[in-house]
Amino acid sequence: MNQPILTIVVPCFNEEEVLKETSNQLSKVINDLIEDLLVSKESKILFVDDGSKDRTWEIIEEESLIKSFVTGLKLARNVGHQNALIAGLETAAKQSDCVVSVDADLQDDINVIHSFVEKYWDGYDIVYGVRDKRDTDTFFKRNTALGFYRFMDRIGIKLVPNHADFRLMSKRALEELFKYQETNIFLRGLVPLVGFKSTNVYYDRRERFAGESKYPLKKMLAFAFDGITSFSVAPIRFVTFLGFLSLVLSVFAGGYALIQEIIGHTQSGWTSLILSIWFVGGLQLLGIGIIGEYIGKIYSEVKRRPKYVIEIDRYTSNTMEKNIV
C-alpha cells in the first residue's frame, strides 16, 4: 500500500492572531507523518477563509509562499463554519486519500492526528477525535453540553458524545457524505449516518491559543437547535403532546366549572380567565414557532442555493501546476 495523501482542512474566520502558530504546528505534524512513512509527501494543509474581515487570507497566502505544505481556499463571503468546512472537504477530497478536519484555534490536540492516521492504516474509514474530559469548560457549558448529548440520544439522534468536528475521513467515506445534499448542515449528525468502520481517539482539549471564541452562547444555542430540527420531528411531537395535555386539562376544568355552576358556587374570576388565555396563547405561539422553524428549513432546502462560492482556490491550482510540471 502506498502512502496516502492526507489533507488537513482548517476552516478560518478572523483568525489572524492564531493562524501563523497553527500553520507552524500543523506543518510539523505533516512533516513528522511523512518522516514516519505514514502519509505521502504530497500531503497538504488547506486553510479555508470563511469571508474573514481581518488579515486571515493575507496570512494564508504568506504562509503558502514560505511552507510547501500550506495552501488556501478563499470563499467569496461568510457562509458559516459548517458550510466552510464542507467547502474544504469537497475541495480536498478531489486530491486526497484521507482528510482531517480541525479548527484553527489549537484547542484540539493536533498531535493525535498521528493516531488518526495509524487508525486509517488499520482499516478505519472514520476516526473521531473525542474529548476525554471537559475541565477547561465552565460549569454551565460543561453541563449544558452533556445535557444536549443526552437529549439528542433520547430523541433518536445518534451523535458521538464530546466530539466536535475534529475527525479523519477516508476518501470513500467523504464521497458518501457528499451524497447528503441538505442545505441545513449538521455534520456531527451526518457523519455517523455514513456508516463504515469507525473508531474514537481520546484527547484532552486545551485553552484557545489566541483570539476570541467564534461560538458565543447565542450561536451555540442556535447550532444545537439546528441540529435537533435537522434530524428529528420530536419538537413538533412535543407541541402535539402539549396540545393534547391542554385539551385534557380543559375538559377537567370545564367539568369542574359545570359542577360549580350546578351547586351554585360560581364566582367571577378575572385572574383565572386571563391566566388561562395567556397559557393557551403561549402554547399556540410556541407551536406556531416550532412549526415555522421546520417550514423555514423546507423553504431553504427547496431553493437549492449553493452552500458556498469559491473566490480563490490555491489548493487545486497548485496541485494542477505540480502535475503539469
Sequence and secondary structure as in RCSB ss.txt:
>XXXX:A:sequence
MNQPILTIVVPCFNEEEVLKETSNQLSKVINDLIEDLLVSKESKILFVDDGSKDRTWEIIEEESLIKSFVTGLKL
ARNVGHQNALIAGLETAAKQSDCVVSVDADLQDDINVIHSFVEKYWDGYDIVYGVRDKRDTDTFFKRNTALGFYR
FMDRIGIKLVPNHADFRLMSKRALEELFKYQETNIFLRGLVPLVGFKSTNVYYDRRERFAGESKYPLKKMLAFAF
DGITSFSVAPIRFVTFLGFLSLVLSVFAGGYALIQEIIGHTQSGWTSLILSIWFVGGLQLLGIGIIGEYIGKIYS
EVKRRPKYVIEIDRYTSNTMEKNIV
>XXXX:A:secstr
     EEEEEEESS TTTHHHHHHHHHHHHHHHHHTTSS TT EEEEEE S SSSHHHHHHHHHHH TTEEEEEE
SS   HHHHHHHHHHHHHTT SEEEE  TTS S GGGHHHHHHHHHTT SEEEEEES  TTS HHHHHHHHHHHH
HHHHTT    TTEEEEEEEEHHHHHHHTT   SS  HHHHHHHH SSEEEEEE     SSS  S  HHHHHHHHH
HHHHHH  HHHHHHHHHHHHHHHHHHHHHHHHHHHHHHT     HHHHHHHHHHHHHHHHHHHHHHHHHHHHHHH
HHHT  S  EEEEHHHHHHHHHHH 
